[in-house]
Amino acid sequence: MINIKYKRNQYSEGFSICSLIIAGMFFYWSFNLLTNSLFNWWGYILLLIGFAIVGGQISAVANRSKLRNVVSHEFSTSPNVSVEEISANTGISIKDIRAIILDLKADGRLRGNFSTSTGEAKSMEVLQPKPVQVSKPPVEESNLFCPNCGTPVSRDSAVYCAYCGSKL
């Protein structure tokens, strides 16, 4: 099992752009103080506060992927489990589980519906992420059709279009 430290509503309220902006302000203030004097201890304190905020945001993002894996594991072991049962099994709040389910569906890792009467999952399927396929460059069709009139060229060795006479 994945070892995570979960706090209530951590998934839906864990990451914040405003926190990164505040951390940037602390970095700006600390660099201004430290450029004037390297022995200004307030600059170091502000720098540590900025690093603590950024570190907290990085751990929130890392924990989000772990929480997604836990919920997808619950659906893979029991496809007809309800949101309340997942919450009881994992300790994750119902609000966060619903947000995780929406994110998993948006990523294409989870497919299925919930029963409107019981709240249990119906035909829930956990999909593995598809490997990234390297596509081949598209075949140029400049030799197949005349660029001037669009007439199909019948021979590969043709230099001029048989219909309009333009150079291929």
Secondary structure, 3 states (H helix, E strand, C coil): CCCCCCCCCHHHHCCCHHHHHHHHHHHHHHHHHHHHCCCCHHHHHHHHHHHHHHHHHHHHHHHHHHHHHHHHHHHHHCCCCEHHHHHHHHCCCHHHHHHHHHHHHHHCCEEEEECCCCCEEEEEEECCCCCCCCCCCCCCCCCCECCCCCCECCCCCCCECCCCCCEC
